[in-house]
Amino acid sequence: MRSTLSPEKAESLRFSRLSPEGKDRVFKCHQFSHSAQPAEIKAVWSIQGFTGEFRLTGPDIFQIAAQSLIIGVRSVHQLDESNSTVWLRRFSLDCNKPVLQSDPLQVAVFIEKELQGDRGLYVTARFDIESGSHVGELKLVFQKAV
């Protein structure tokens, strides 16, 4: 089963953070889909609000990989911000080559393991940004509100 968010819903997936220059960088999702078998999430993001030459940074990578995984897992398990908290257990990153464009950014997330434990849903996933330019692993815990 494959699920795709409507363009309007995908467009509403946006967040911002301060850049090293002290300006807001706005992260916007343009397309988002996930499938159950294999457990895979695909997203297309853009980053706006930077000056000068763009380089994808480690914090940028973490933001788009983690948000893609969180959105996908919450969608499959019917979790939202009001009934779950997300905790980072591990983040690893290999930067194989620089990404110099900010739009579009192709993101693929592959869920390798989900385990329901006492403290919540433990998820291990690999991610790939721009066809191997940046790859890594995320381990998150989705803890349900009591």
N, C-alpha and C positions, 0 to 999 in steps of 0.2 A: 504494500500500500504506500503510495506517495502522496504527500500533502504539500500544497503550496499556499502561501499566504496571498491574499489579494494584493494588488499593487498599492491600494490605499493603506492597508494594514502594514505591509512591508515598509512603506514610506514613513509610517509613524514610528518605526524603530530607529530612534536617534538618541544620541547622548553627546555630551561634550566634556572636554577636560582642558586644562591649561597647557599650552605648548611651552617649550623651553624659552620662547621669546616673550612669554607672559600674555599671549593672546589665546582666546578660546578656539580650540579645534573642534569642529562639529563632525561627528561620525554619523553617516546616514546609510541605512540599508535600503537597497533598491529592489532586490529580489531575494526570496527566502523559500527554501523547500527542504523537506526531510522525508526520509523513507524508513520504514521499520526494518525491512530485510533487504539488503544489508542496512545496518543502522548507520545512516549517512545523512549529513546536513550539508547543504550547499547554500552559500549566500554571496551576494555581490554588494560590496560596501563602497562608499566614497568618503574622503576626508576633505573638509573645507575649512578655510580660515587660517591658512598659513601664509607666510611671506617668504619670498626668495625661493631657492631650490628646495624641492621636497625630498625628504628621505624618510622612509618608514622606520620608526624607532621601536625599541623593545616594548615600551609602554603602549604604543599604538597597537602592536601585534597582540599583546596580552588582551587589550580591550576588545578587539574584533573577534579573536578566537574564543575568548571566554563568553562574550555576549552571544555569539552564534550558538555555542553549546548550551548555554542557559536557556535561550529561547526555544531551542529544539526539545530539550528534556522537559521543560515546563509544559510545552504544547502536548507532548506524548502522554505525560503523566497527569495532566490537568492540574498543574500547580501554578500559582501566581505569587506576586509579591506579598499579597495579604495572608497567604497560608504557608509560606515557606521562606527560609533563609538559606542563602548559598554561602558555603565556606570553601575556601581554597585550601587544598591539601598539598598540591605539588604543581609546579609549572616549570617545564624545561623547554629550551629553545635552541635550535641550530640555525644560524644565519648563513646561508650558503651563497647568496648574492644579493646585492642591494635592490630594493624596490624604489624606483624613482618617480613613479606616477601615483597619483592619489585617487584616480577615478578611471576605470573601475578597478576594484580589488577583488579578485576571485578567492573565495575561502571555501575549503572543504574540511569537514570535521567527521571523523570516523569513530563511532562509539565502540570501544573494544570490550568493555565490561560494565555491567550494572549489577549492583548487589544491594539488596534491602537489608539494612542492619538496624541495631537498636537505636542508633542516633540519626537514621535517615537513609536516603538513597545515595550510595556511593557510586560515582561514575568515573570511569577512566576512558579518555579519548585521545586520539592523535589528531593533529591538525596540519594542514598544508595551505600556505598562502602563496598565490601566484606560481603554481606548478613547481613547487620544490624550492622556491627562493628562500622561504622561511618555513621550517617544520618544527614540530615539537609535540609535547604531551601535556595534557591537563588532567588533574585529578580533583574533582569537586565533590562536596557532600551537600545534598539538598535536604535540609532539616525541616520537617513539618512543624508548624506552630502548634503549641499545646493548648 
